[in-house]
């Protein structure tokens, strides 16, 4: 199993979330818990059913809303 720091570095490098247990990119987003400083995003791996949570920290703000 990859550790948290290595997982983060690889996600940043490849701009893609992957399973820390089996390296699969076939992961599904689940519930999202939003705080004032952090966001906890749940994921489930579709290949090995491993459940993990990505932790996001506040990095700044911008005008308007994301376009999507
Ligand atoms: Zn997996």
PDB file of the backbone (N, CA, C, O) and the ligand in Angstrom, with CONECT records:
HET     ZN  A 101       1
ATOM      1  N   UNK A   1       0.850  -1.207   0.000  1.00  0.00           N
ATOM      2  CA  UNK A   1       0.000   0.000   0.000  1.00  0.00           C
ATOM      3  C   UNK A   1       0.880   1.249   0.000  1.00  0.00           C
ATOM      4  O   UNK A   1       1.816   1.372   0.790  1.00  0.00           O
ATOM      5  N   UNK A   2       0.558   2.158  -0.895  1.00  0.00           N
ATOM      6  CA  UNK A   2       1.314   3.403  -0.998  1.00  0.00           C
ATOM      7  C   UNK A   2       0.982   4.304   0.203  1.00  0.00           C
ATOM      8  O   UNK A   2      -0.150   4.294   0.687  1.00  0.00           O
ATOM      9  N   UNK A   3       1.945   5.068   0.674  1.00  0.00           N
ATOM     10  CA  UNK A   3       1.655   5.944   1.812  1.00  0.00           C
ATOM     11  C   UNK A   3       1.046   7.270   1.326  1.00  0.00           C
ATOM     12  O   UNK A   3       1.048   7.582   0.135  1.00  0.00           O
ATOM     13  N   UNK A   4       0.536   8.016   2.276  1.00  0.00           N
ATOM     14  CA  UNK A   4      -0.218   9.235   1.964  1.00  0.00           C
ATOM     15  C   UNK A   4       0.590  10.247   1.143  1.00  0.00           C
ATOM     16  O   UNK A   4       0.087  10.802   0.167  1.00  0.00           O
ATOM     17  N   UNK A   5       1.842  10.483   1.543  1.00  0.00           N
ATOM     18  CA  UNK A   5       2.659  11.471   0.843  1.00  0.00           C
ATOM     19  C   UNK A   5       2.968  11.033  -0.595  1.00  0.00           C
ATOM     20  O   UNK A   5       2.923  11.846  -1.518  1.00  0.00           O
ATOM     21  N   UNK A   6       3.277   9.757  -0.777  1.00  0.00           N
ATOM     22  CA  UNK A   6       3.564   9.245  -2.110  1.00  0.00           C
ATOM     23  C   UNK A   6       2.313   9.274  -2.978  1.00  0.00           C
ATOM     24  O   UNK A   6       2.376   9.577  -4.169  1.00  0.00           O
ATOM     25  N   UNK A   7       1.184   8.958  -2.370  1.00  0.00           N
ATOM     26  CA  UNK A   7      -0.098   8.994  -3.091  1.00  0.00           C
ATOM     27  C   UNK A   7      -0.370  10.407  -3.593  1.00  0.00           C
ATOM     28  O   UNK A   7      -0.703  10.609  -4.761  1.00  0.00           O
ATOM     29  N   UNK A   8      -0.225  11.387  -2.694  1.00  0.00           N
ATOM     30  CA  UNK A   8      -0.475  12.780  -3.054  1.00  0.00           C
ATOM     31  C   UNK A   8       0.448  13.227  -4.187  1.00  0.00           C
ATOM     32  O   UNK A   8      -0.007  13.852  -5.146  1.00  0.00           O
ATOM     33  N   UNK A   9       1.739  12.913  -4.086  1.00  0.00           N
ATOM     34  CA  UNK A   9       2.708  13.318  -5.100  1.00  0.00           C
ATOM     35  C   UNK A   9       2.328  12.756  -6.469  1.00  0.00           C
ATOM     36  O   UNK A   9       2.442  13.445  -7.483  1.00  0.00           O
ATOM     37  N   UNK A  10       1.878  11.505  -6.492  1.00  0.00           N
ATOM     38  CA  UNK A  10       1.538  10.874  -7.761  1.00  0.00           C
ATOM     39  C   UNK A  10       0.228  11.439  -8.328  1.00  0.00           C
ATOM     40  O   UNK A  10       0.106  11.612  -9.541  1.00  0.00           O
ATOM     41  N   UNK A  11      -0.736  11.723  -7.472  1.00  0.00           N
ATOM     42  CA  UNK A  11      -1.990  12.327  -7.933  1.00  0.00           C
ATOM     43  C   UNK A  11      -1.711  13.710  -8.538  1.00  0.00           C
ATOM     44  O   UNK A  11      -2.255  14.050  -9.588  1.00  0.00           O
ATOM     45  N   UNK A  12      -0.870  14.497  -7.876  1.00  0.00           N
ATOM     46  CA  UNK A  12      -0.517  15.827  -8.379  1.00  0.00           C
ATOM     47  C   UNK A  12       0.219  15.712  -9.709  1.00  0.00           C
ATOM     48  O   UNK A  12      -0.055  16.461 -10.646  1.00  0.00           O
ATOM     49  N   UNK A  13       1.157  14.765  -9.783  1.00  0.00           N
ATOM     50  CA  UNK A  13       1.963  14.588 -10.980  1.00  0.00           C
ATOM     51  C   UNK A  13       1.112  14.160 -12.180  1.00  0.00           C
ATOM     52  O   UNK A  13       1.312  14.643 -13.294  1.00  0.00           O
ATOM     53  N   UNK A  14       0.165  13.253 -11.943  1.00  0.00           N
ATOM     54  CA  UNK A  14      -0.625  12.704 -13.046  1.00  0.00           C
ATOM     55  C   UNK A  14      -2.006  13.340 -13.175  1.00  0.00           C
ATOM     56  O   UNK A  14      -2.760  13.018 -14.093  1.00  0.00           O
ATOM     57  N   UNK A  15      -2.336  14.252 -12.243  1.00  0.00           N
ATOM     58  CA  UNK A  15      -3.646  14.900 -12.238  1.00  0.00           C
ATOM     59  C   UNK A  15      -4.790  13.896 -12.301  1.00  0.00           C
ATOM     60  O   UNK A  15      -5.804  14.122 -12.962  1.00  0.00           O
ATOM     61  N   UNK A  16      -4.608  12.802 -11.612  1.00  0.00           N
ATOM     62  CA  UNK A  16      -5.622  11.751 -11.634  1.00  0.00           C
ATOM     63  C   UNK A  16      -5.619  10.987 -10.319  1.00  0.00           C
ATOM     64  O   UNK A  16      -4.570  10.585  -9.813  1.00  0.00           O
ATOM     65  N   UNK A  17      -6.817  10.795  -9.779  1.00  0.00           N
ATOM     66  CA  UNK A  17      -6.939  10.059  -8.527  1.00  0.00           C
ATOM     67  C   UNK A  17      -6.860   8.562  -8.794  1.00  0.00           C
ATOM     68  O   UNK A  17      -7.466   8.061  -9.742  1.00  0.00           O
ATOM     69  N   UNK A  18      -6.119   7.856  -7.965  1.00  0.00           N
ATOM     70  CA  UNK A  18      -6.013   6.413  -8.132  1.00  0.00           C
ATOM     71  C   UNK A  18      -6.112   5.730  -6.774  1.00  0.00           C
ATOM     72  O   UNK A  18      -5.942   6.356  -5.727  1.00  0.00           O
ATOM     73  N   UNK A  19      -6.390   4.434  -6.818  1.00  0.00           N
ATOM     74  CA  UNK A  19      -6.531   3.652  -5.598  1.00  0.00           C
ATOM     75  C   UNK A  19      -5.167   3.437  -4.932  1.00  0.00           C
ATOM     76  O   UNK A  19      -4.242   2.943  -5.577  1.00  0.00           O
ATOM     77  N   UNK A  20      -5.030   3.801  -3.646  1.00  0.00           N
ATOM     78  CA  UNK A  20      -3.739   3.601  -2.965  1.00  0.00           C
ATOM     79  C   UNK A  20      -3.428   2.133  -2.700  1.00  0.00           C
ATOM     80  O   UNK A  20      -2.289   1.785  -2.385  1.00  0.00           O
ATOM     81  N   UNK A  21      -4.425   1.279  -2.826  1.00  0.00           N
ATOM     82  CA  UNK A  21      -4.206  -0.153  -2.562  1.00  0.00           C
ATOM     83  C   UNK A  21      -3.755  -0.911  -3.807  1.00  0.00           C
ATOM     84  O   UNK A  21      -2.859  -1.753  -3.735  1.00  0.00           O
ATOM     85  N   UNK A  22      -4.388  -0.605  -4.974  1.00  0.00           N
ATOM     86  CA  UNK A  22      -4.081  -1.414  -6.167  1.00  0.00           C
ATOM     87  C   UNK A  22      -3.673  -0.579  -7.381  1.00  0.00           C
ATOM     88  O   UNK A  22      -3.478  -1.128  -8.465  1.00  0.00           O
ATOM     89  N   UNK A  23      -3.541   0.742  -7.213  1.00  0.00           N
ATOM     90  CA  UNK A  23      -3.111   1.643  -8.290  1.00  0.00           C
ATOM     91  C   UNK A  23      -4.144   1.860  -9.396  1.00  0.00           C
ATOM     92  O   UNK A  23      -3.848   2.553 -10.369  1.00  0.00           O
ATOM     93  N   UNK A  24      -5.329   1.298  -9.279  1.00  0.00           N
ATOM     94  CA  UNK A  24      -6.347   1.476 -10.315  1.00  0.00           C
ATOM     95  C   UNK A  24      -6.858   2.921 -10.328  1.00  0.00           C
ATOM     96  O   UNK A  24      -6.986   3.558  -9.281  1.00  0.00           O
ATOM     97  N   UNK A  25      -7.145   3.421 -11.525  1.00  0.00           N
ATOM     98  CA  UNK A  25      -7.769   4.744 -11.625  1.00  0.00           C
ATOM     99  C   UNK A  25      -9.288   4.622 -11.740  1.00  0.00           C
ATOM    100  O   UNK A  25      -9.985   5.618 -11.928  1.00  0.00           O
ATOM    101  N   UNK A  26      -9.788   3.406 -11.627  1.00  0.00           N
ATOM    102  CA  UNK A  26     -11.220   3.138 -11.705  1.00  0.00           C
ATOM    103  C   UNK A  26     -11.852   3.333 -10.323  1.00  0.00           C
ATOM    104  O   UNK A  26     -12.309   2.379  -9.693  1.00  0.00           O
ATOM    105  N   UNK A  27     -11.867   4.599  -9.865  1.00  0.00           N
ATOM    106  CA  UNK A  27     -12.387   4.923  -8.542  1.00  0.00           C
ATOM    107  C   UNK A  27     -13.627   5.805  -8.669  1.00  0.00           C
ATOM    108  O   UNK A  27     -13.734   6.622  -9.584  1.00  0.00           O
ATOM    109  N   UNK A  28     -14.547   5.626  -7.746  1.00  0.00           N
ATOM    110  CA  UNK A  28     -15.805   6.369  -7.762  1.00  0.00           C
ATOM    111  C   UNK A  28     -15.874   7.307  -6.567  1.00  0.00           C
ATOM    112  O   UNK A  28     -15.602   6.911  -5.433  1.00  0.00           O
ATOM    113  N   UNK A  29     -16.240   8.555  -6.834  1.00  0.00           N
ATOM    114  CA  UNK A  29     -16.402   9.526  -5.754  1.00  0.00           C
ATOM    115  C   UNK A  29     -17.650   9.211  -4.942  1.00  0.00           C
ATOM    116  O   UNK A  29     -18.699   8.892  -5.501  1.00  0.00           O
ATOM    117  N   UNK A  30     -17.532   9.302  -3.630  1.00  0.00           N
ATOM    118  CA  UNK A  30     -18.681   9.122  -2.752  1.00  0.00           C
ATOM    119  C   UNK A  30     -19.046  10.437  -2.094  1.00  0.00           C
ATOM    120  O   UNK A  30     -18.971  11.499  -2.713  1.00  0.00           O
ATOM    121  N   UNK A  31     -19.439  10.356  -0.840  1.00  0.00           N
ATOM    122  CA  UNK A  31     -19.861  11.544  -0.110  1.00  0.00           C
ATOM    123  C   UNK A  31     -18.684  12.475   0.123  1.00  0.00           C
ATOM    124  O   UNK A  31     -17.525  12.061   0.098  1.00  0.00           O
ATOM    125  N   UNK A  32     -19.001  13.724   0.348  1.00  0.00           N
ATOM    126  CA  UNK A  32     -18.002  14.764   0.530  1.00  0.00           C
ATOM    127  C   UNK A  32     -18.354  15.531   1.800  1.00  0.00           C
ATOM    128  O   UNK A  32     -19.459  16.060   1.923  1.00  0.00           O
ATOM    129  N   UNK A  33     -17.409  15.593   2.754  1.00  0.00           N
ATOM    130  CA  UNK A  33     -17.639  16.346   3.990  1.00  0.00           C
ATOM    131  C   UNK A  33     -16.846  17.644   3.916  1.00  0.00           C
ATOM    132  O   UNK A  33     -15.617  17.624   3.854  1.00  0.00           O
ATOM    133  N   UNK A  34     -17.543  18.762   3.922  1.00  0.00           N
ATOM    134  CA  UNK A  34     -16.905  20.057   3.738  1.00  0.00           C
ATOM    135  C   UNK A  34     -16.850  20.836   5.038  1.00  0.00           C
ATOM    136  O   UNK A  34     -17.882  21.087   5.662  1.00  0.00           O
ATOM    137  N   UNK A  35     -15.630  21.226   5.455  1.00  0.00           N
ATOM    138  CA  UNK A  35     -15.437  22.080   6.617  1.00  0.00           C
ATOM    139  C   UNK A  35     -14.973  23.443   6.155  1.00  0.00           C
ATOM    140  O   UNK A  35     -14.918  23.697   4.951  1.00  0.00           O
ATOM    141  N   UNK A  36     -14.640  24.322   7.075  1.00  0.00           N
ATOM    142  CA  UNK A  36     -14.198  25.662   6.691  1.00  0.00           C
ATOM    143  C   UNK A  36     -12.768  25.650   6.166  1.00  0.00           C
ATOM    144  O   UNK A  36     -12.380  26.547   5.418  1.00  0.00           O
ATOM    145  N   UNK A  37     -11.980  24.648   6.546  1.00  0.00           N
ATOM    146  CA  UNK A  37     -10.575  24.579   6.146  1.00  0.00           C
ATOM    147  C   UNK A  37     -10.234  23.322   5.353  1.00  0.00           C
ATOM    148  O   UNK A  37      -9.209  23.275   4.673  1.00  0.00           O
ATOM    149  N   UNK A  38     -11.076  22.321   5.439  1.00  0.00           N
ATOM    150  CA  UNK A  38     -10.752  21.041   4.803  1.00  0.00           C
ATOM    151  C   UNK A  38     -11.965  20.435   4.103  1.00  0.00           C
ATOM    152  O   UNK A  38     -13.111  20.706   4.462  1.00  0.00           O
ATOM    153  N   UNK A  39     -11.692  19.622   3.114  1.00  0.00           N
ATOM    154  CA  UNK A  39     -12.732  18.827   2.458  1.00  0.00           C
ATOM    155  C   UNK A  39     -12.277  17.372   2.490  1.00  0.00           C
ATOM    156  O   UNK A  39     -11.154  17.053   2.103  1.00  0.00           O
ATOM    157  N   UNK A  40     -13.155  16.506   2.952  1.00  0.00           N
ATOM    158  CA  UNK A  40     -12.885  15.073   2.955  1.00  0.00           C
ATOM    159  C   UNK A  40     -13.738  14.440   1.859  1.00  0.00           C
ATOM    160  O   UNK A  40     -14.963  14.392   1.961  1.00  0.00           O
ATOM    161  N   UNK A  41     -13.079  13.958   0.821  1.00  0.00           N
ATOM    162  CA  UNK A  41     -13.798  13.350  -0.298  1.00  0.00           C
ATOM    163  C   UNK A  41     -13.618  11.828  -0.257  1.00  0.00           C
ATOM    164  O   UNK A  41     -12.504  11.312  -0.341  1.00  0.00           O
ATOM    165  N   UNK A  42     -14.738  11.138  -0.126  1.00  0.00           N
ATOM    166  CA  UNK A  42     -14.679   9.675  -0.073  1.00  0.00           C
ATOM    167  C   UNK A  42     -14.577   9.081  -1.479  1.00  0.00           C
ATOM    168  O   UNK A  42     -15.189   9.572  -2.428  1.00  0.00           O
ATOM    169  N   UNK A  43     -13.790   8.014  -1.582  1.00  0.00           N
ATOM    170  CA  UNK A  43     -13.677   7.263  -2.836  1.00  0.00           C
ATOM    171  C   UNK A  43     -13.820   5.779  -2.557  1.00  0.00           C
ATOM    172  O   UNK A  43     -13.477   5.306  -1.473  1.00  0.00           O
ATOM    173  N   UNK A  44     -14.321   5.057  -3.523  1.00  0.00           N
ATOM    174  CA  UNK A  44     -14.314   3.594  -3.481  1.00  0.00           C
ATOM    175  C   UNK A  44     -13.677   3.097  -4.772  1.00  0.00           C
ATOM    176  O   UNK A  44     -14.034   3.544  -5.862  1.00  0.00           O
ATOM    177  N   UNK A  45     -12.733   2.169  -4.644  1.00  0.00           N
ATOM    178  CA  UNK A  45     -12.103   1.568  -5.817  1.00  0.00           C
ATOM    179  C   UNK A  45     -13.032   0.520  -6.416  1.00  0.00           C
ATOM    180  O   UNK A  45     -13.501  -0.372  -5.710  1.00  0.00           O
ATOM    181  N   UNK A  46     -13.297   0.623  -7.701  1.00  0.00           N
ATOM    182  CA  UNK A  46     -14.201  -0.326  -8.355  1.00  0.00           C
ATOM    183  C   UNK A  46     -13.508  -1.656  -8.658  1.00  0.00           C
ATOM    184  O   UNK A  46     -14.169  -2.659  -8.929  1.00  0.00           O
ATOM    185  N   UNK A  47     -12.186  -1.657  -8.612  1.00  0.00           N
ATOM    186  CA  UNK A  47     -11.459  -2.882  -8.939  1.00  0.00           C
ATOM    187  C   UNK A  47     -11.227  -3.775  -7.718  1.00  0.00           C
ATOM    188  O   UNK A  47     -11.343  -4.996  -7.814  1.00  0.00           O
ATOM    189  N   UNK A  48     -10.894  -3.163  -6.554  1.00  0.00           N
ATOM    190  CA  UNK A  48     -10.613  -3.988  -5.366  1.00  0.00           C
ATOM    191  C   UNK A  48     -11.521  -3.649  -4.198  1.00  0.00           C
ATOM    192  O   UNK A  48     -11.388  -4.224  -3.118  1.00  0.00           O
ATOM    193  N   UNK A  49     -12.452  -2.710  -4.410  1.00  0.00           N
ATOM    194  CA  UNK A  49     -13.433  -2.316  -3.386  1.00  0.00           C
ATOM    195  C   UNK A  49     -12.798  -1.627  -2.179  1.00  0.00           C
ATOM    196  O   UNK A  49     -13.439  -1.476  -1.139  1.00  0.00           O
ATOM    197  N   UNK A  50     -11.538  -1.211  -2.317  1.00  0.00           N
ATOM    198  CA  UNK A  50     -10.888  -0.485  -1.221  1.00  0.00           C
ATOM    199  C   UNK A  50     -11.538   0.890  -1.069  1.00  0.00           C
ATOM    200  O   UNK A  50     -11.774   1.589  -2.055  1.00  0.00           O
ATOM    201  N   UNK A  51     -11.826   1.271   0.189  1.00  0.00           N
ATOM    202  CA  UNK A  51     -12.428   2.574   0.458  1.00  0.00           C
ATOM    203  C   UNK A  51     -11.382   3.485   1.076  1.00  0.00           C
ATOM    204  O   UNK A  51     -10.685   3.098   2.014  1.00  0.00           O
ATOM    205  N   UNK A  52     -11.275   4.703   0.541  1.00  0.00           N
ATOM    206  CA  UNK A  52     -10.319   5.661   1.088  1.00  0.00           C
ATOM    207  C   UNK A  52     -10.895   7.066   0.987  1.00  0.00           C
ATOM    208  O   UNK A  52     -11.895   7.292   0.305  1.00  0.00           O
ATOM    209  N   UNK A  53     -10.259   7.997   1.666  1.00  0.00           N
ATOM    210  CA  UNK A  53     -10.726   9.378   1.682  1.00  0.00           C
ATOM    211  C   UNK A  53      -9.586  10.305   1.306  1.00  0.00           C
ATOM    212  O   UNK A  53      -8.500  10.220   1.878  1.00  0.00           O
ATOM    213  N   UNK A  54      -9.823  11.183   0.352  1.00  0.00           N
ATOM    214  CA  UNK A  54      -8.841  12.201  -0.014  1.00  0.00           C
ATOM    215  C   UNK A  54      -9.100  13.435   0.844  1.00  0.00           C
ATOM    216  O   UNK A  54     -10.239  13.881   0.989  1.00  0.00           O
ATOM    217  N   UNK A  55      -8.026  13.976   1.407  1.00  0.00           N
ATOM    218  CA  UNK A  55      -8.141  15.158   2.262  1.00  0.00           C
ATOM    219  C   UNK A  55      -7.620  16.378   1.507  1.00  0.00           C
ATOM    220  O   UNK A  55      -6.473  16.400   1.059  1.00  0.00           O
ATOM    221  N   UNK A  56      -8.470  17.384   1.371  1.00  0.00           N
ATOM    222  CA  UNK A  56      -8.106  18.618   0.681  1.00  0.00           C
ATOM    223  C   UNK A  56      -8.014  19.758   1.695  1.00  0.00           C
ATOM    224  O   UNK A  56      -8.814  19.826   2.628  1.00  0.00           O
ATOM    225  N   UNK A  57      -7.044  20.648   1.516  1.00  0.00           N
ATOM    226  CA  UNK A  57      -6.865  21.792   2.403  1.00  0.00           C
ATOM    227  C   UNK A  57      -7.150  23.099   1.656  1.00  0.00           C
ATOM    228  O   UNK A  57      -7.024  23.174   0.434  1.00  0.00           O
ATOM    229  N   UNK A  58      -7.528  24.101   2.402  1.00  0.00           N
ATOM    230  CA  UNK A  58      -7.799  25.415   1.835  1.00  0.00           C
ATOM    231  C   UNK A  58      -6.535  26.001   1.200  1.00  0.00           C
ATOM    232  O   UNK A  58      -5.485  26.048   1.840  1.00  0.00           O
ATOM    233  N   UNK A  59      -6.633  26.446  -0.050  1.00  0.00           N
ATOM    234  CA  UNK A  59      -5.452  27.017  -0.695  1.00  0.00           C
ATOM    235  C   UNK A  59      -5.663  28.441  -1.187  1.00  0.00           C
ATOM    236  O   UNK A  59      -4.695  29.091  -1.581  1.00  0.00           O
ATOM    237  N   UNK A  60      -6.884  28.948  -1.178  1.00  0.00           N
ATOM    238  CA  UNK A  60      -7.101  30.315  -1.616  1.00  0.00           C
ATOM    239  C   UNK A  60      -8.536  30.526  -2.039  1.00  0.00           C
ATOM    240  O   UNK A  60      -9.412  29.728  -1.706  1.00  0.00           O
ATOM    241  N   UNK A  61      -8.780  31.611  -2.781  1.00  0.00           N
ATOM    242  CA  UNK A  61     -10.124  31.861  -3.278  1.00  0.00           C
ATOM    243  C   UNK A  61     -10.034  32.612  -4.614  1.00  0.00           C
ATOM    244  O   UNK A  61      -9.000  33.191  -4.946  1.00  0.00           O
ATOM    245  N   UNK A  62     -11.114  32.591  -5.354  1.00  0.00           N
ATOM    246  CA  UNK A  62     -11.170  33.352  -6.596  1.00  0.00           C
ATOM    247  C   UNK A  62     -12.580  33.843  -6.813  1.00  0.00           C
ATOM    248  O   UNK A  62     -13.526  33.326  -6.218  1.00  0.00           O
ATOM    249  N   UNK A  63     -12.724  34.858  -7.678  1.00  0.00           N
ATOM    250  CA  UNK A  63     -14.034  35.446  -7.937  1.00  0.00           C
ATOM    251  C   UNK A  63     -14.895  34.513  -8.773  1.00  0.00           C
ATOM    252  O   UNK A  63     -14.379  33.771  -9.609  1.00  0.00           O
ATOM    253  N   UNK A  64     -16.162  34.546  -8.559  1.00  0.00           N
ATOM    254  CA  UNK A  64     -17.083  33.754  -9.355  1.00  0.00           C
ATOM    255  C   UNK A  64     -17.134  32.311  -8.916  1.00  0.00           C
ATOM    256  O   UNK A  64     -16.732  31.968  -7.805  1.00  0.00           O
ATOM    257  N   UNK A  65     -17.635  31.466  -9.807  1.00  0.00           N
ATOM    258  CA  UNK A  65     -17.796  30.052  -9.504  1.00  0.00           C
ATOM    259  C   UNK A  65     -17.164  29.214 -10.614  1.00  0.00           C
ATOM    260  O   UNK A  65     -17.027  29.676 -11.747  1.00  0.00           O
ATOM    261  N   UNK A  66     -16.776  27.971 -10.281  1.00  0.00           N
ATOM    262  CA  UNK A  66     -16.145  27.135 -11.306  1.00  0.00           C
ATOM    263  C   UNK A  66     -17.087  26.886 -12.478  1.00  0.00           C
ATOM    264  O   UNK A  66     -18.291  26.706 -12.295  1.00  0.00           O
ATOM    265  N   UNK A  67     -16.532  26.877 -13.671  1.00  0.00           N
ATOM    266  CA  UNK A  67     -17.323  26.596 -14.866  1.00  0.00           C
ATOM    267  C   UNK A  67     -17.324  25.098 -15.108  1.00  0.00           C
ATOM    268  O   UNK A  67     -16.271  24.498 -15.325  1.00  0.00           O
ATOM    269  N   UNK A  68     -18.507  24.492 -15.073  1.00  0.00           N
ATOM    270  CA  UNK A  68     -18.576  23.058 -15.389  1.00  0.00           C
ATOM    271  C   UNK A  68     -19.959  22.610 -15.794  1.00  0.00           C
ATOM    272  O   UNK A  68     -20.165  21.433 -16.088  1.00  0.00           O
TER     273      UNK A  68
HETATM  274 ZN    ZN A 101      -8.128  -0.681  -5.678  1.00  0.00          ZN
END
